[in-house]
């Protein structure tokens, strides 16, 4: 019954928000979120998605899949409550394929928001990718493409970077990158070069944009598997970007987007080009109570994740969303 009430509340929120996109264009609401293994229940050829099949170790059933989709939709709707408008741009990490994005935007409770999407199709061995959901009422898609990362020696194939260019209602062009950098599996120091390599590949594309338009307005967001002080983020911030999510926190106990052994930190980031920083209004972690649970071992709260290993916890994600409000200048 509690879940049914949450769904009904979310549907009501969507019905109230969906027609506010065009009216609310003095502000752009941008969200970044690692949704934690949003797989469908069918095997993708040549991908190691066997854990997330009905007979796999995670027992990933259709009912669990649809519950997850609707909870992603519920969370995205909650990201807009402060401004009474649905988010306009949502960068998502850890989605499996086009089927998942179609179900999320066209068939889940999020369908009334009428989002469109673009995504990558990466050589990642598990088959996870990144995507951008966008409101066509606020962002006119002009171009999108995947940026392939050629692996370094001893580096496994990783996720493509998603590049999207669009036009806002005030005719400003906006360049958006969605990143999911290689993990720290094997040790932070041993894998550090892989994340720096991704940052360098990203900057090579950024430089080509700036060669044509030195004052280009650029947003970079995603799960970098690194902290603000890490070399990969320091490299980006040393090349004309500001991590506006540094120090972002929530209102209900979250001091970052991720908690490990009782310590809060942020592997997720939103960076703005210096040409766009003056339009930042606020950036915070969404830690609405339904996304949290008590941390019985370390005290306080932690994200209400969906799985811990193969154990199903019936939650949302092991990461919390970042929400950025940008002021949109009108001529």
C-alpha positions, 0 to 999 in steps of 0.5 A: 500500500505504501508503494501504491501511494508513492506511485499515485503521488508521483503520477499526480506530480507528473500531471501537474509538472508536465505542462510547465516546461515552456513556462519555467524557462528562466531556469534549467533543471539538470540532473545526474544520476547513476541508477545502479544496474538498470538492466532488462530481463533478456540476454544481450548477445555478446554481453555479460549480463547473465546475472540480470536474467530471471535465472541468473544469480540476481533473479532479475524478474519482470516484476523487479524490472518494472518496479525499478523503472517506476522508482527511477521515474519517481525519483526523477519527478522528485528532482523537480519538486523544488521548482515545480517543474520536471527536470529538463536534462537528465544524465543517467549512468548504468543503463543497459540498452534502448529497450530500457530507455524506451520502457522508462520514457514511454511505458513507465509512470514517467511517460506523461513527462514525454521525455526523449532520449539519446544513448551510447552503445559501448563495448563495455563487457557488462553492456552498461551505457550512459544516456541523456533524457531531455524535454523537447519542450526545453531542449531542441536536439541538434546533434548527438554522438558517442565518443569511443575510448580506445583502451590503454594496454591492460585496460578493459573496454569501457563506456563511450562518452555521450556528446549532445548538442542542443538549443535552449528556448532563448536560442543559446546552444548547449553542449552536454557530455555524459561520462561513466569513467572506469571503476576502481576495481583492482585498486585506485592507484592501479586504475588511476591512469584509465580515468585520466585517459578518459578525461584526456579523450573528453578534453580533446573533443572539448578543445575542438568545440572551443576552437570553433566557439571559444565561449561555448557553454558546456556541461560535463556530468556523470559518474567519474569514479573519482573525487573532486581532488582526484587527478582526473577531476583536477585535470578537467578543472585545470582546463577551464571547468568548474566542479559546481557539485563539489561540496553538494549535500542534501537536506536529510543527512546526505553529505555526498552521492555515495556512502562507503563504510560509513563515509560520504563522498561523491563519485558523481559530478557536474562540471560547467565551463567557465562561460556558464558558471555565472548562470549557476543558481544551486547544486544539491544532492537529492536525499528525499527520505524514500531514497534513504535507509538507516545505516545500522552499522555506522549510524546515520543514513545511506542510499537505499540501494537495490542490491547488495551483491546478489541480495535483493534489497528492493530499493532504488540505487546505491547513488543519490542524484545530483540536481543543478539549477541554471538560470537561463538568460533571455535576450 
